[in-house]
Amino acid sequence: MSRQELATRLVAAVQAEPRIFMTRAAASDGDRLGQDLGLDSVGLLYLVMAMEEAFGLSIDDAEDVAERFATWGQVLDYLEAEAAC
């Protein structure tokens, strides 16, 4: 799946989850999830759950998701690596 397809699918998952509020629907790789897109820590957890559901993943809760997924690009990098497996 291409990066653009992953991004499109992720945006659809975010839009389908009413508990995720992002200040912008369109995001670029460098956009920070908190500062630029308005996700707080709870929103980040819902984003992770939406990723797991949309892509059939299991993301380890023990990891520091706020650090691992600081930007939109890092989320897509993770999906590129994991969704291909």
Backbone bond lengths (Angstrom), bond angles and torsions (degrees), N, CA, C in turn:
res aa  C-N    CA-C-N  psi(-1)  N-CA   C-N-CA  omega(-1)  CA-C   N-CA-C  phi
1 M - - - 1.439 - - 1.532 107.68 -
2 S 1.313 117.13 134.73 1.465 120.49 -178.42 1.531 110.64 -73.83
3 R 1.311 115.52 162.89 1.466 120.80 178.41 1.525 110.55 -59.66
4 Q 1.314 117.27 -40.41 1.460 120.90 179.36 1.532 111.13 -64.86
5 E 1.325 116.77 -40.32 1.470 120.01 176.95 1.526 111.16 -64.48
6 L 1.334 116.47 -40.18 1.458 120.33 176.48 1.527 110.59 -61.86
7 A 1.332 116.09 -44.52 1.464 120.52 -179.95 1.525 111.03 -62.55
8 T 1.320 116.87 -43.11 1.466 121.20 179.39 1.526 110.88 -62.27
9 R 1.314 115.64 -44.04 1.468 120.50 179.83 1.534 111.20 -66.68
10 L 1.327 116.63 -38.35 1.456 120.70 177.99 1.522 111.02 -66.76
11 V 1.316 117.68 -43.71 1.468 120.84 177.73 1.524 110.18 -60.20
12 A 1.318 117.92 -41.57 1.468 121.07 178.05 1.530 110.58 -62.18
13 A 1.336 117.25 -40.19 1.469 120.74 178.79 1.527 110.63 -66.06
14 V 1.328 116.48 -39.78 1.470 121.07 178.57 1.523 110.15 -65.20
15 Q 1.319 116.72 -44.60 1.463 120.48 -179.29 1.522 112.25 -66.58
16 A 1.321 117.50 -27.62 1.461 121.63 179.94 1.530 112.41 -79.95
17 E 1.320 117.25 -14.06 1.468 121.71 -178.27 1.533 109.17 -102.58
18 P 1.329 118.35 103.51 1.463 120.62 -175.16 1.529 114.41 -66.64
19 R 1.323 118.05 -14.97 1.466 120.34 -179.95 1.518 112.36 -84.80
20 I 1.342 117.23 -3.51 1.463 120.63 176.59 1.524 107.38 -101.83
21 F 1.318 115.56 118.80 1.459 120.05 177.15 1.513 108.84 -114.82
22 M 1.330 115.24 115.20 1.457 120.91 174.71 1.517 107.20 -113.66
23 T 1.325 116.08 139.35 1.458 120.18 -176.79 1.531 112.64 -70.28
24 R 1.336 116.47 -19.16 1.470 120.71 177.70 1.517 109.45 -135.46
25 A 1.311 116.13 142.97 1.468 120.41 177.41 1.530 110.48 -80.18
26 A 1.320 116.64 -32.28 1.463 120.75 -179.82 1.523 108.88 -97.47
27 A 1.310 115.70 135.59 1.457 120.39 -179.51 1.517 109.62 -135.03
28 S 1.326 115.60 149.46 1.462 120.50 174.94 1.526 108.43 -113.11
29 D 1.310 116.46 165.46 1.464 121.70 -173.64 1.526 113.57 -53.85
30 G 1.310 117.90 -37.49 1.460 121.18 -176.43 1.515 115.17 -82.19
31 D 1.319 117.36 -6.84 1.466 120.36 -178.68 1.524 110.47 -66.32
32 R 1.332 116.14 128.24 1.460 122.04 177.44 1.527 108.06 -80.77
33 L 1.318 115.58 134.76 1.465 120.08 -175.41 1.522 111.88 -61.39
34 G 1.306 117.37 -41.43 1.456 120.60 -178.45 1.513 112.82 -80.57
35 Q 1.314 116.45 -60.54 1.455 121.15 -172.87 1.526 113.92 -70.31
36 D 1.319 117.76 -41.28 1.460 120.62 -174.91 1.527 113.37 -92.77
37 L 1.330 117.47 -35.33 1.462 120.88 -174.76 1.531 113.07 -105.99
38 G 1.328 116.95 -4.41 1.451 120.91 172.11 1.524 116.83 78.73
39 L 1.326 117.47 15.84 1.469 119.23 178.37 1.528 109.92 -79.75
40 D 1.330 116.34 128.71 1.454 119.82 172.61 1.529 108.11 -92.46
41 S 1.326 117.37 -175.69 1.468 120.20 -175.36 1.527 112.16 -63.63
42 V 1.320 117.57 -36.24 1.470 120.46 177.69 1.527 110.01 -69.13
43 G 1.317 116.46 -42.24 1.466 120.35 177.05 1.513 112.04 -60.53
44 L 1.329 116.49 -36.25 1.464 120.71 178.02 1.522 110.51 -65.11
45 L 1.326 116.76 -39.98 1.470 119.42 177.70 1.525 111.11 -64.33
46 Y 1.327 116.67 -39.90 1.461 119.56 176.95 1.533 111.17 -67.66
47 L 1.323 116.98 -33.72 1.467 120.31 175.48 1.524 109.76 -62.68
48 V 1.327 116.89 -44.70 1.467 120.76 178.86 1.529 110.21 -60.89
49 M 1.332 116.93 -43.74 1.472 119.58 178.93 1.529 111.07 -64.17
50 A 1.331 117.30 -38.13 1.466 120.52 177.97 1.525 110.52 -65.81
51 M 1.342 116.89 -38.25 1.463 120.85 176.68 1.522 110.61 -62.98
52 E 1.328 116.13 -44.60 1.463 120.24 -179.97 1.520 110.83 -60.01
53 E 1.312 116.39 -44.65 1.466 120.58 -178.52 1.525 111.97 -69.34
54 A 1.312 116.83 -46.05 1.468 120.90 -175.17 1.525 112.71 -69.05
55 F 1.343 116.57 -31.83 1.460 119.83 -174.29 1.526 113.24 -114.51
56 G 1.330 117.60 4.27 1.454 120.73 178.76 1.519 113.14 64.97
57 L 1.328 116.26 36.98 1.460 121.40 -177.45 1.514 111.18 -103.89
58 S 1.309 115.31 164.26 1.456 122.14 170.65 1.523 106.24 -128.20
59 I 1.318 116.03 107.30 1.462 121.44 -176.88 1.518 107.99 -97.21
60 D 1.321 116.12 125.17 1.459 122.69 -176.09 1.527 110.71 -61.94
61 D 1.326 116.38 119.50 1.460 121.49 -179.52 1.526 112.38 -69.57
62 A 1.319 117.19 -20.01 1.458 120.43 -179.03 1.526 111.96 -71.62
63 E 1.319 115.82 -21.27 1.458 119.55 179.52 1.520 109.66 -73.44
64 D 1.315 116.86 154.37 1.456 121.19 177.68 1.528 108.28 -81.51
65 V 1.321 115.33 90.75 1.469 119.95 -175.72 1.523 112.07 -64.27
66 A 1.310 117.92 -31.77 1.462 120.08 179.92 1.527 110.81 -64.61
67 E 1.321 116.22 -35.08 1.464 119.94 178.57 1.526 110.88 -80.98
68 R 1.316 115.87 -41.34 1.467 120.84 -178.09 1.526 111.91 -66.20
69 F 1.324 115.95 -38.34 1.458 121.50 -178.58 1.528 110.23 -114.31
70 A 1.315 116.38 62.37 1.461 120.72 -179.50 1.528 111.43 -79.40
71 T 1.341 116.97 -29.71 1.467 120.56 -178.72 1.524 110.70 -126.68
72 W 1.302 115.15 161.81 1.465 121.86 176.39 1.527 109.57 -59.42
73 G 1.317 117.21 -39.40 1.455 121.41 179.16 1.516 112.70 -62.52
74 Q 1.347 117.37 -37.79 1.454 120.37 177.87 1.527 111.29 -66.16
75 V 1.313 116.52 -35.53 1.470 120.27 176.02 1.525 109.36 -63.34
76 L 1.323 116.71 -46.89 1.468 120.27 179.98 1.524 111.50 -66.44
77 D 1.342 117.83 -37.84 1.464 120.65 176.19 1.530 110.19 -58.54
78 Y 1.321 115.62 -45.38 1.462 120.53 179.15 1.541 110.30 -61.27
79 L 1.314 116.06 -45.52 1.468 118.97 -179.29 1.524 111.48 -64.85
80 E 1.330 117.53 -37.84 1.467 120.36 176.78 1.524 110.49 -60.33
81 A 1.319 116.98 -42.13 1.454 121.03 -177.44 1.524 111.64 -73.95
82 E 1.324 117.33 -42.86 1.454 121.43 -172.90 1.519 114.13 -86.85
83 A 1.313 117.60 -36.33 1.472 120.25 -177.96 1.523 110.45 -71.10
84 A 1.322 116.65 -20.13 1.469 120.40 178.75 1.522 111.93 -78.32
85 C 1.322 116.67 -19.43 1.474 120.58 -176.45 1.513 112.10 -73.47
